[in-house]
Amino acid sequence: MAVADDLDRASDSAWDWVAEQTRTYLASGGTEGHESNGVHTLILATTGRRTGTPRRCCLIYGTSGDDFVVVASKAGADEDPAWFKNLEANPSVGVQAGTRRFTARARVASAAERETLWPLMAGIFPLYDEYAGKTERVIPIVLLTPQD
């Protein structure tokens, strides 16, 4: 079960540029790396579904009410990203969005929610539409609801 404190001890993404962005973001307390050209990112900590150890990555986000919204695109790959598989196995996650750090509960958006959330997220990051065209899978949208 990942919680906010796992952000500091979690393993980084295997993608070097994501790992570097994540480390810079956390080292600055969320003041560096949170926003770039109007696009906001958060750090997500999940529990590894096979290892049980915390993992972290940096993701683009939007908001819907009190929820933070992320897209499990993996750049249009035919399989879901590891972080998504991890939160499916254990939906308790740690999140840092800017300077705010909290534990959240993750859930996949319903089909009805997705109809509203996909245009929102594609408006924030237009490449999501391109990614959707590269794969047969329906790219999941995840809502992160703060618990504290």
Phi and psi in degrees as GROMACS dihedral restraints (atoms count N, CA, C in turn):
[ dihedral_restraints ]
;  ai    aj    ak    al  type     phi  dphi    fc
    3     4     5     6     1   -78.8    20    10
    4     5     6     7     1   143.2    20    10
    6     7     8     9     1  -134.3    20    10
    7     8     9    10     1   174.3    20    10
    9    10    11    12     1   -55.4    20    10
   10    11    12    13     1   -39.0    20    10
   12    13    14    15     1   -64.0    20    10
   13    14    15    16     1   -20.1    20    10
   15    16    17    18     1   -69.0    20    10
   16    17    18    19     1   -16.9    20    10
   18    19    20    21     1   -58.0    20    10
   19    20    21    22     1   -34.8    20    10
   21    22    23    24     1   -79.7    20    10
   22    23    24    25     1   -24.7    20    10
   24    25    26    27     1  -112.7    20    10
   25    26    27    28     1     1.4    20    10
   27    28    29    30     1   -73.7    20    10
   28    29    30    31     1   155.0    20    10
   30    31    32    33     1   -76.0    20    10
   31    32    33    34     1   146.1    20    10
   33    34    35    36     1   -82.7    20    10
   34    35    36    37     1   164.8    20    10
   36    37    38    39     1   -56.6    20    10
   37    38    39    40     1   149.2    20    10
   39    40    41    42     1   -72.0    20    10
   40    41    42    43     1   -18.3    20    10
   42    43    44    45     1   -80.6    20    10
   43    44    45    46     1   115.9    20    10
   45    46    47    48     1   -54.4    20    10
   46    47    48    49     1   -43.4    20    10
   48    49    50    51     1   -68.4    20    10
   49    50    51    52     1   -32.8    20    10
   51    52    53    54     1   -70.9    20    10
   52    53    54    55     1   -42.5    20    10
   54    55    56    57     1   -61.8    20    10
   55    56    57    58     1   -42.1    20    10
   57    58    59    60     1   -65.3    20    10
   58    59    60    61     1   -43.6    20    10
   60    61    62    63     1   -61.8    20    10
   61    62    63    64     1   -41.5    20    10
   63    64    65    66     1   -62.7    20    10
   64    65    66    67     1   -46.3    20    10
   66    67    68    69     1   -64.0    20    10
   67    68    69    70     1   -41.2    20    10
   69    70    71    72     1   -63.4    20    10
   70    71    72    73     1   -45.2    20    10
   72    73    74    75     1   -56.1    20    10
   73    74    75    76     1   -52.3    20    10
   75    76    77    78     1   -68.8    20    10
   76    77    78    79     1   -39.4    20    10
   78    79    80    81     1   -62.9    20    10
   79    80    81    82     1   -29.6    20    10
   81    82    83    84     1   -87.7    20    10
   82    83    84    85     1    -0.9    20    10
   84    85    86    87     1    74.2    20    10
   85    86    87    88     1    14.9    20    10
   87    88    89    90     1    97.2    20    10
   88    89    90    91     1     3.9    20    10
   90    91    92    93     1   -86.2    20    10
   91    92    93    94     1   -22.1    20    10
   93    94    95    96     1  -112.0    20    10
   94    95    96    97     1   134.9    20    10
   96    97    98    99     1    92.3    20    10
   97    98    99   100     1    -8.8    20    10
   99   100   101   102     1   -73.8    20    10
  100   101   102   103     1   -35.4    20    10
  102   103   104   105     1  -135.4    20    10
  103   104   105   106     1   134.3    20    10
  105   106   107   108     1  -143.3    20    10
  106   107   108   109     1   117.5    20    10
  108   109   110   111     1    53.2    20    10
  109   110   111   112     1    39.5    20    10
  111   112   113   114     1    83.8    20    10
  112   113   114   115     1    -2.8    20    10
  114   115   116   117     1  -100.7    20    10
  115   116   117   118     1   129.2    20    10
  117   118   119   120     1  -101.9    20    10
  118   119   120   121     1   143.5    20    10
  120   121   122   123     1  -125.4    20    10
  121   122   123   124     1   155.2    20    10
  123   124   125   126     1  -127.9    20    10
  124   125   126   127     1   163.8    20    10
  126   127   128   129     1  -103.3    20    10
  127   128   129   130     1   130.7    20    10
  129   130   131   132     1  -115.9    20    10
  130   131   132   133     1   127.8    20    10
  132   133   134   135     1  -110.1    20    10
  133   134   135   136     1   125.4    20    10
  135   136   137   138     1  -119.3    20    10
  136   137   138   139     1   169.9    20    10
  138   139   140   141     1   -99.5    20    10
  139   140   141   142     1   126.4    20    10
  141   142   143   144     1   -57.4    20    10
  142   143   144   145     1   126.6    20    10
  144   145   146   147     1   -68.7    20    10
  145   146   147   148     1   -25.0    20    10
  147   148   149   150     1  -101.2    20    10
  148   149   150   151     1   -36.0    20    10
  150   151   152   153     1   -93.6    20    10
  151   152   153   154     1   -25.9    20    10
  153   154   155   156     1    76.8    20    10
  154   155   156   157     1     5.1    20    10
  156   157   158   159     1   -97.6    20    10
  157   158   159   160     1   151.2    20    10
  159   160   161   162     1   -70.8    20    10
  160   161   162   163     1   141.6    20    10
  162   163   164   165     1  -127.8    20    10
  163   164   165   166     1   149.2    20    10
  165   166   167   168     1  -137.2    20    10
  166   167   168   169     1   152.0    20    10
  168   169   170   171     1  -151.8    20    10
  169   170   171   172     1   166.6    20    10
  171   172   173   174     1  -108.1    20    10
  172   173   174   175     1   131.3    20    10
  174   175   176   177     1  -135.3    20    10
  175   176   177   178     1   146.4    20    10
  177   178   179   180     1   -68.3    20    10
  178   179   180   181     1   142.8    20    10
  180   181   182   183     1  -139.4    20    10
  181   182   183   184     1   159.9    20    10
  183   184   185   186     1  -128.6    20    10
  184   185   186   187     1  -175.8    20    10
  186   187   188   189     1  -132.4    20    10
  187   188   189   190     1   152.5    20    10
  189   190   191   192     1  -142.9    20    10
  190   191   192   193     1   104.5    20    10
  192   193   194   195     1    63.0    20    10
  193   194   195   196     1  -128.8    20    10
  195   196   197   198     1   -86.4    20    10
  196   197   198   199     1    -8.2    20    10
  198   199   200   201     1   -85.4    20    10
  199   200   201   202     1   148.3    20    10
  201   202   203   204     1   -98.1    20    10
  202   203   204   205     1   140.5    20    10
  204   205   206   207     1  -119.5    20    10
  205   206   207   208     1   127.7    20    10
  207   208   209   210     1  -129.1    20    10
  208   209   210   211     1   159.1    20    10
  210   211   212   213     1  -118.1    20    10
  211   212   213   214     1   128.8    20    10
  213   214   215   216     1   -90.0    20    10
  214   215   216   217     1    62.8    20    10
  216   217   218   219     1   -81.4    20    10
  217   218   219   220     1   -38.9    20    10
  219   220   221   222     1    48.0    20    10
  220   221   222   223     1    40.1    20    10
  222   223   224   225     1    55.8    20    10
  223   224   225   226     1    27.9    20    10
  225   226   227   228     1    87.3    20    10
  226   227   228   229     1    14.8    20    10
  228   229   230   231     1   -65.3    20    10
  229   230   231   232     1   159.8    20    10
  231   232   233   234     1   -78.2    20    10
  232   233   234   235     1    -7.7    20    10
  234   235   236   237     1  -121.5    20    10
  235   236   237   238     1   154.1    20    10
  237   238   239   240     1   -68.3    20    10
  238   239   240   241     1   151.1    20    10
  240   241   242   243     1   -66.4    20    10
  241   242   243   244     1   154.9    20    10
  243   244   245   246     1   -58.1    20    10
  244   245   246   247     1   -40.3    20    10
  246   247   248   249     1   -60.4    20    10
  247   248   249   250     1   -35.0    20    10
  249   250   251   252     1   -69.2    20    10
  250   251   252   253     1   -44.0    20    10
  252   253   254   255     1   -60.3    20    10
  253   254   255   256     1   -37.6    20    10
  255   256   257   258     1   -64.6    20    10
  256   257   258   259     1   -45.3    20    10
  258   259   260   261     1   -74.6    20    10
  259   260   261   262     1   -22.7    20    10
  261   262   263   264     1   -64.5    20    10
  262   263   264   265     1   -37.8    20    10
  264   265   266   267     1   -75.8    20    10
  265   266   267   268     1   -32.2    20    10
  267   268   269   270     1  -149.1    20    10
  268   269   270   271     1   103.1    20    10
  270   271   272   273     1   -77.4    20    10
  271   272   273   274     1     0.4    20    10
  273   274   275   276     1   -81.7    20    10
  274   275   276   277     1   124.2    20    10
  276   277   278   279     1  -134.4    20    10
  277   278   279   280     1   157.3    20    10
  279   280   281   282     1  -100.8    20    10
  280   281   282   283     1   143.5    20    10
  282   283   284   285     1  -137.5    20    10
  283   284   285   286     1   140.5    20    10
  285   286   287   288     1  -127.9    20    10
  286   287   288   289     1   120.8    20    10
  288   289   290   291     1  -120.5    20    10
  289   290   291   292     1   105.4    20    10
  291   292   293   294     1    65.2    20    10
  292   293   294   295     1  -128.6    20    10
  294   295   296   297     1   -91.7    20    10
  295   296   297   298     1    -4.8    20    10
  297   298   299   300     1   -86.3    20    10
  298   299   300   301     1   129.7    20    10
  300   301   302   303     1  -124.8    20    10
  301   302   303   304     1   133.6    20    10
  303   304   305   306     1  -159.5    20    10
  304   305   306   307     1   163.4    20    10
  306   307   308   309     1   -92.3    20    10
  307   308   309   310     1   140.4    20    10
  309   310   311   312     1  -135.4    20    10
  310   311   312   313     1   163.5    20    10
  312   313   314   315     1  -108.3    20    10
  313   314   315   316     1   127.4    20    10
  315   316   317   318     1   -99.0    20    10
  316   317   318   319     1   143.3    20    10
  318   319   320   321     1  -150.4    20    10
  319   320   321   322     1   150.7    20    10
  321   322   323   324     1   -78.9    20    10
  322   323   324   325     1   135.5    20    10
  324   325   326   327     1   -62.8    20    10
  325   326   327   328     1   141.8    20    10
  327   328   329   330     1   -68.2    20    10
  328   329   330   331     1   167.7    20    10
  330   331   332   333     1   -58.5    20    10
  331   332   333   334     1   -41.1    20    10
  333   334   335   336     1   -66.1    20    10
  334   335   336   337     1   -43.2    20    10
  336   337   338   339     1   -64.0    20    10
  337   338   339   340     1   -39.2    20    10
  339   340   341   342     1   -60.4    20    10
  340   341   342   343     1   -35.1    20    10
  342   343   344   345     1   -58.9    20    10
  343   344   345   346     1   -34.2    20    10
  345   346   347   348     1   -88.0    20    10
  346   347   348   349     1   -38.4    20    10
  348   349   350   351     1   -76.8    20    10
  349   350   351   352     1   -32.0    20    10
  351   352   353   354     1   -61.5    20    10
  352   353   354   355     1   -50.4    20    10
  354   355   356   357     1   -60.4    20    10
  355   356   357   358     1   -35.2    20    10
  357   358   359   360     1   -58.9    20    10
  358   359   360   361     1   -50.9    20    10
  360   361   362   363     1   -71.2    20    10
  361   362   363   364     1   -37.0    20    10
  363   364   365   366     1   -68.1    20    10
  364   365   366   367     1   -27.6    20    10
  366   367   368   369     1   -68.7    20    10
  367   368   369   370     1   -33.2    20    10
  369   370   371   372     1   -75.7    20    10
  370   371   372   373     1   -41.7    20    10
  372   373   374   375     1  -138.5    20    10
  373   374   375   376     1    89.5    20    10
  375   376   377   378     1   -57.2    20    10
  376   377   378   379     1   -22.0    20    10
  378   379   380   381     1   -62.4    20    10
  379   380   381   382     1   -18.7    20    10
  381   382   383   384     1   -57.8    20    10
  382   383   384   385     1   -37.1    20    10
  384   385   386   387     1   -64.5    20    10
  385   386   387   388     1   -40.4    20    10
  387   388   389   390     1   -64.0    20    10
  388   389   390   391     1   -43.9    20    10
  390   391   392   393     1   -59.6    20    10
  391   392   393   394     1   -42.1    20    10
  393   394   395   396     1   -61.8    20    10
  394   395   396   397     1   -32.3    20    10
  396   397   398   399     1   -75.8    20    10
  397   398   399   400     1   -12.3    20    10
  399   400   401   402     1   -91.1    20    10
  400   401   402   403     1    -8.5    20    10
  402   403   404   405     1  -135.3    20    10
  403   404   405   406     1   155.1    20    10
  405   406   407   408     1   -82.8    20    10
  406   407   408   409     1   -22.1    20    10
  408   409   410   411     1   -73.7    20    10
  409   410   411   412     1   153.0    20    10
  411   412   413   414     1   -82.3    20    10
  412   413   414   415     1   117.5    20    10
  414   415   416   417     1   -70.2    20    10
  415   416   417   418     1   121.4    20    10
  417   418   419   420     1   -69.0    20    10
  418   419   420   421     1   145.2    20    10
  420   421   422   423     1  -111.9    20    10
  421   422   423   424     1   132.8    20    10
  423   424   425   426     1  -116.1    20    10
  424   425   426   427     1   134.1    20    10
  426   427   428   429     1  -102.2    20    10
  427   428   429   430     1   130.9    20    10
  429   430   431   432     1  -110.4    20    10
  430   431   432   433     1   111.2    20    10
  432   433   434   435     1  -100.4    20    10
  433   434   435   436     1   115.1    20    10
  435   436   437   438     1   -57.1    20    10
  436   437   438   439     1   138.9    20    10
  438   439   440   441     1  -108.2    20    10
  439   440   441   442     1    -9.4    20    10
